[in-house]
Structure formats: structure tokens, C-alpha cells
């Protein structure tokens, strides 16, 4: 297996620290709002990394943090006139709900920053004792000049940051590149007692503590979005090297950006979508296919046309199983060499830096062969069984009801479209009671309606 390592800017052979075991850390959310569709890409990406290593037989320990104390959480608490703990709890629960809805497996450990405060304070004190941190007016900063390796992950040099420093730079710092480890709390803000007074930790320190607590001083893979390379991951790595002399992780994996219709997602552009928004219109596996049909390191453009294509692709996967029982396929004996070759092709794609786009092409081929009724039934069953085995590695076929989507006679389709037309008229006239009744009555018959900005769509659920 080869992975692209952000630190070396090259593909490297993956060699675990312990044979047969994978120690994986991926950054979780800062819980001040519902997570957006761009965040969903990272969460799905590392869910698949975890699933694939498990498929290969590795014992996986996957840690994903929840940052539940941060300036953004405090600002949201002020806006909502609520305690910061209530705000954090609300959006942490929503995060877990939305991950479950997206078919993301719960990590092995999911610590919260506020649960690890003693360890965070101890780490900062250790940095201070080793001469890598200093206190100024109740704040504690990491002294970047004390670490020659600083910048080794992102490639950014301290001198470059000093040259570009603004006039209004914090004068308490020794260097503009120095970053906050501990922040003195202002009046009315939450705080914890520390050797430097009342305050709260910096974001970069929280992740170091939570990762090392469960995975050790150095672990196999650290993942996240490309926007986290600097400063977050650079500053995490700096603290680990300063404390232990070892990098925090051997391999650094980062997924690419997501744009909306060719533009950066922004609330000001009114193209900001949460995962919760998209799940109202599309199934989780449609969203999963959309992301995985592109290599994780490549930027991806979210458009309605592309997500509709993913919806159709998932439907084709499901149709390939119509003549089979899903549970029976999971125990199907596979003897045909051409079917086995498909698994080899899939693994070659995944072993090449998680090339899920190429792996999905293998799934399409299996789907086509499983649907070909001119093929001997026993061989078709083997194709279908391999499709289930490999697609499950990518997180598909988690909802058995979805695999029962069937073909319908044209007349039946026309009748449903006619009913949806009447429902659209009810919505236009703001007759919400009738609109909801039609939707609920159709759902009782196994027909699910999803409303979106481009109109309503339907799926058969039998």
C-alpha cells in the first residue's frame, strides 16, 4: 500500500508502527454549528480509510476528537444567550446524529476537549519546563524559534511569517509565528484554573493531548482537511516533537477542498449547505458516492447535476441485487476466478493512495455483470456477492431497505408523477396540510418524497 504523505509531498509505502495494527487520528468538529457538506467529505474519507484497514484485517484504533471549548462556541453562546456548555452539547449531539445518518461508523474513541483539561495543562507545563513555551500576561505561547523542525510539515518558514507580520501583531509574542497554548479568559468567559491563572486551552494543544492519550506519543496516520495543514497540524506536530523528539504521526493525509457550483462555499454567497440540509434531499449513500467517485486529495465541485448522477449510480448498485437476498449474498461462496479478479482490481485501486474513484469503477463492472440475466444464475450470484463485499468497504449497502428499490411499470411512474403534480400545486398555494398528507400517504405505500430547491424527487422503498 502507498499513501501520499503531506510531509514529504510524495507517495510512500505504508508500514505500520506495529504489525497488524493501525493507529489513526482524524480531526473532528468544533461544535458551534451543524457541520457543513465540506466537513462531511473529511468525515467520510477517514471513515473509509478506517473501513479499508479493517477489511484488510488490521486491528484499528480510530480516534476523532470533539472540540467543545473555542472562541466560536463562546461567540455562539453569547448570540444565543445560553451557557457555552449547552451550545456545545447541542451541536455535539447533532454532529453524532448526522454522522450516523451518513453511515459513518463511530470511532473507537471520541474524546472531548473539556474532558481532558488536566492532561492539556500538564502538556503545556511540560513544554514550558523544556523551554519551548513562555507566559506573557496570563497567556502562554509556543516559542517557535526554539524548535528547528518548525515548518517541516507545511513548508512554511518562521522568517517568512515574520516578514509578513502585520503592524498590529500581538506584541506580547517573541515572534509573530508563536502560537497560543493557553489563553487568559476575559470577564464572563468560561475558564479553568492553571499555573498561569484562569483561562482555557488553545485548539492546537487539545488535539495533541487527545491523540497521544489513546494512540501514544507517535501514531500511524493523522488526517483532516487540506485547510488544517497550517497552522493546526503544523502546530500539533511542533508540540509533539518538542516534547518527545518524535513527529506526532508517520503519515499525514489531507482531503481536498469542496466548492459549490465552482465557488468557495460561503454564507455570504448563499451557497452554504450543512450535511443536514443535503440529507433532506438525498440518501446518505448518494452523498457518499458523490465524494468517493473523486480521489480524496482532489478538489471537488458540488453541483445538483453531479449529486443526481451519484443518486442514479447508487440506484444501479441496488438494482443489481434485486434478484438476491442481501444476507444470503454475504455468505455466498465465491469460486470463479473472474469474480476474484475484481477483488484484486479493487484492492490495487485502494492500495494506490485510496483511489476510490477507480475502486468504484470495479463496482460498476460487478453491478453490470450481476444484472445480466443472460449469465448463469450461480455466477450472477457470485458477482452480486462480490459487489456487496467490496461496496461495503466503502460504506454502501448499510440500509437493506435501499437495496429493495425496484423497477416500476411506466404507468405506475406516471401516476406518481401526477400525484406529485397535485402536491406541487398544494405547496404553491401554501396548503401545507394537504402537501404533508400526500407525502405521508405516499410514504405509507413505500414511496419516499424528498423536497429540494429544484423541486421534489421520489424513491421507491419496498
N, C-alpha and C positions, 0 to 999 in steps of 0.2 A: 504494500500500500504506500502511495505517495501523497503527501499533504503539502499544500502551499503554506509556507511559514512566513508570516508578515515580517518577522525579524530579519530573516535572511533574503527576503524577496525572491525566493526560489522554491521549487518543489523538492521535498526531502523524503527519504524513506522513513516511514513511521516505525519507530522502535519504542515500545512502552518501557517505562521505568521498571515495572515488574511484569514479567511474562504472564500473559493471560489476564491481565488486569488493566483497566482504563480509569484514570482519574481525570475527570472533566469538570471544568468550571465555566459557566456562561453567565454573563451579567443579566440580571433580572430588572424589573421596573422600579422607578421611583414613583411611589403610589400617591399621586396628587390628582390624577385624572384617569379616565379609561384609556387603555393603550391603543395607539393608532395602528393602521394597517402596515406601516413601515416596521414598527416594533414586532408585529406578528411574523414578519419574514425571519427575523433573528430567532424568535422562539421556535418556529417550525424547523428552521435549518438545524439547530442543535438538538432538537428532538429526533431528527433523522440521523444525525451523527451518533447519538446515543443508541437508537434502534439498530443501526447497522452493526455497530460493535457488538451488541448483544446477539444479533443474528450470527455473527462470526464466532460466538462462543465466549466472548470476553465477560469477565465479571466487572460490571460498570458501576462506578460510584460517581453520580452526577449531582453537582451542587449548583443551585441557582439562587441567588440572594433576592431579598426584597428590601429596598431602601425605604425605610419608613420614618426617617427624620432628614429633612433637607429644607433649604430656603423656599423651594417651590411649594412644599407641603405647608410650611408656615404661612406663606402668602395666601394659599387657598383657604386655610383655616381662618385667616383674617377676613377674607372676602365672604366666607360663609358664616362668619361669626360663630364658629364652633371650635372645640378643643382639637389640637392637631392630631391627637390620638384617634379621635373619631373619624377625622378626614382620612387618615392613613388606613384605618381599619376598613372603612367603606370601600376604598379603591383597591386595597389588597384583596378583599373578598371578591370584588368584581374581576380582578385580574385572574384569580383562580377559576372563577366561573367561565370566563371567556376562553381560557386555556383549555378547560375541559370541553367546551363547545367546539373548539378547533381540533379536538382529538389529540392534544398534546399530553403525553404521559407525565404524571407528577414526578419531579426529580427525586433522587434518593434523599436529599436534604434540601430544605428551603428556609434557611435562617433569616431572621430579621435583624437589622442593624441595632435596634434598641434592645434586643435580647443579648447582645454581645458587648455591651458597653465596658464592662471590666477588662475584657481582653483588648479592646480598642485602646483604652487608656494605658494599659500595660505596654502595648506595642509602641505607642508614641513616646512613653517614658524611656523605653529601651533605645529608641532612636536618639533621643536627647542625650542619654548617658554615653552613647557611642560617638557623639559629636556630629551627628547628621541632622540634628534639629535644634532649634533655638526658640525661646519665648520672647515675645515683644508685646507689652501692654495686654497681657491675658490671652493673646493669640499665640499659637505655636506653628512654626513654618519648617518645612524640609529644606535643608541647605543643599541646593543642587550642586554647588561648586565643590562640595565635599565628596562627591561621587563621580569619578572619571567616566564611569559607564553610562551616566545620564544621557539620554537621547539615543541609546543603542537600538531601541525598538522602533521609534518613529523616524529616526534620522535627523531630528531637529537638534541644533546646537545651541548651547547656552548663549554663546556670543551673538547668534542671530536674534535671539529673543531680547537680549539687552539692547542691541542696536535699534530694534523696532519698538522699544518700550515707549508708552505714552508719557507725557509730562505729568499726568495725574496719577501715575503709578503709586501704589502703596509705599510710602517712604519708610515704613517700619521694616520692610524686607531688606535683606542684604543684597539680593539680586532680584530683578524682575521675574526670573524664571522660578523662583522659590514658590512653593505651593503650600496651602493651608492644611495642617494636620488636625488642629483643634481651634475652634472659633469661639471667642468670647461672646456670651449671649447678651443681647440687648434687653432692656426692660420689657417685661411681659412675654418674652420668648421662653420656650422650654429649655431646660438646662440640666446638666449632670455635674456633680461635684468632681473635681480633678485636682492634681497638684498645681495647676495653673489657675484655679478658680472655677467659677461656674461657666459652663459652656457646652458645646456639642461637637462631635467629630466632623472632619472633612470627608467627603464622599470617597476619595481615593483610598483612605485608610480602612474604611469599612469593608471593602471588598477583599483587601489583603487578609484581614483577620478572619473573615468568614470562609475564604478559600483554604487558608492554611489550617484552620481549626479542624476541618473534615478531611483534607487531602494531603496534609503535610507541608513542609517548607517549600517543596517544589513538586509540581504535578505535570501530567502529560500535556493536556490541551487547555488553553484559555481561549474562550470565544466571545464574540459580540459583533455589533455593527461596526462598519468601517469608520464611522464618526467617533468611535471610542478609542482609536489608536492613540491619539493625542487630544487632550492631556491625560485622560483617565488611565488607560492601560500603561502608558509610559510611566506615570507616577506610581501606579501599583507596583510595577516591576522594579522601580528605583528603590522603593522601601524594602522589598524583599531582598534585593542584592545587598543593600546597606546592612540589613540585619543578619543575613545568613551567608552571604557571599555567593549565593546561587540565584539564577533567574527564577521568577515565580512559576513559569511554565516553560516546557521544552518547545512547544509548538503553539503559535498564536494564529488563530483562524478568525477571519473577519468577512462578514457578508456585505454585499454591495448595497448602494442606495436604492430607494424606490421613489420614482416620480409619478405624478398623476397627470395623465394626458400630456406628457412631455415637460411638465413644470414641477418644480420642487413643491412638495406638499406644504401648505401654509393656510392658517385660519384666515389671514387677510385676503387670500385669493379665493376663499370659499371652496377649496378643494381638499379640505381636511376630513379624513374618514377614520373613525375608530373601527377596530375589528368588530365591535358590537354592531355598528351600523351595517357593515358588509354582511354579517351573519344573518341579518334580517332579510337579505335578498338572495343569498347564495348559501349552499351547503358548505360545511367545513371542508369536505374533500374537493370541492371546486376550487376553494381558496388554496388548499394545499397543492393541488395540481398546478395552479397558476404559478406559484413560487417555484416549485420543483422542476417545472418544464424549462427553467433557465438555470444556468450554473450559478451557484450561490455567490460567487465573487463578482459576477457581472451586475451592472446596474439593470434595473427592470422598470418598465413603464406600465403603470396600472391604467388600463382602459376598459370600458364596458365590453368592447369587441373581444378583447383577449380573455376576459373572465368568462364570457359566454362560450368561447371556444373551449376553455377548460371544463365548463359545465357539460358540454357535449362529449368531450373526451371521457369524463368520468361516467357519463351515461353509457358510453360504448363499453367501458370496462364491465359495468353492471350487466349489460345485455349479454355479455359473453358467458355469464353464469346462470342464465335463465333456465337452462335445462338441467341444472345440477343443484344439489343441496350443499350449502356453504360448509356446514360442519363435516359432511362426508368428504368434501374436497381436501380438507385439512389433514385427513388421514389416508388420502389416496396414495397408493404405491406407484412410484414413478420409475419406469424401466427403460423407456425409449431414449435413445441417445440424442436425438434431435431436441427433445424436451430438456434433457440435461445440459445440452449446449447453450440453451437460453439462459440457464442459471450461470453458466460460465461467463457469458457475454455481460450479464447484469453485474457480476462481481468485478469484472475487468473495468467496467464503467465506474462503479463506485470506488474501486481501489485507485482510480486516477483522480485524486483530489475531489471525491464525491461528485462525480459528473452525473447528477440526477437526470439531466436532460437526455443524455444518452441512455441511461438506465430505463427511462420512461419509454424510449423507442423500442426497447425489448418488450416492455409490457404491451405496447400496441401490437407488436407482431404476435405475441401469445394470444391476445384478445381476438385478433383476426382469425387465427387458426382454431381457437376454441369455438368460434361462431360458425365455422364452415361445416355445414351439415352433410357435405359430401365426404367428409373424413369419417373413418371408422369410429364409432361411439367411444370405445375404450381409449383410443388415442386422444380424442377430443377431451375426454375427462382428465387425461394427464396434462394436456395444455392448460385446461382451466385450473387444475390444481397448482401448477407451477405459477400461473398468473396470481392466484391467491397468495401463495408463499412469498413471492417477490414483492408484490404490491403492498403486502402487509408490512414489509420492511420500511416502506416509505409512508406508512400510516394510512393506507387505503383499506377499504372493506372492514372498517371498525363498526359500522352500523349495519347489521344484517338486513334491516328493513329496506335500505337503499338498494341492495342487490336484487330486490324483487321488482324493480321498475320494469314494466313490460311494454311491448308494442301494443298499440291500440288501433282498431279499425278507424279509417278516415272519418266515418260518420260520427263515431264517439268523440273524436278530437274536435270535429266541427261543433258538436253540441256543447262541449266545454267552452270553446271559444265564444259561442253565442251567449252562454250564461255569463261569462266574464265581461262581455259587452254590456249586458244589463247591469252588472255590478259597477262597471266604469261609469255608466250614466248615474247610478245612485251616488257614487263618490263625487261626481261633478256637481250634483245638486245638493251635496253635503248631507245626504240621507245615510248617515253613518250606521244607524241601527240596521238598515236593510243590507248595507255593504258587509257589515260584520256577520250578519246572519247567513248570507250567501257563502262567505268564506268558511264559516264554521260548519255549515251543512255539507259543503264540498269536502272538507277535511274528514268529516264523519264517514264519507264514502271512500276515503283513501286518496283524495285529491288535495294536494297542498298548494296554497296560493302564497306567493311572495310579492309584496309591493315594493317597487323601486322608483327612482327618479325617472326612469324611461318607461314606466308603465308596470303592469302586472305580468308575472310569469307563473307557470304551474308545473308541478311534477306529480307523477302517479306514485302513491305509496301503498303497496298491497303486501 
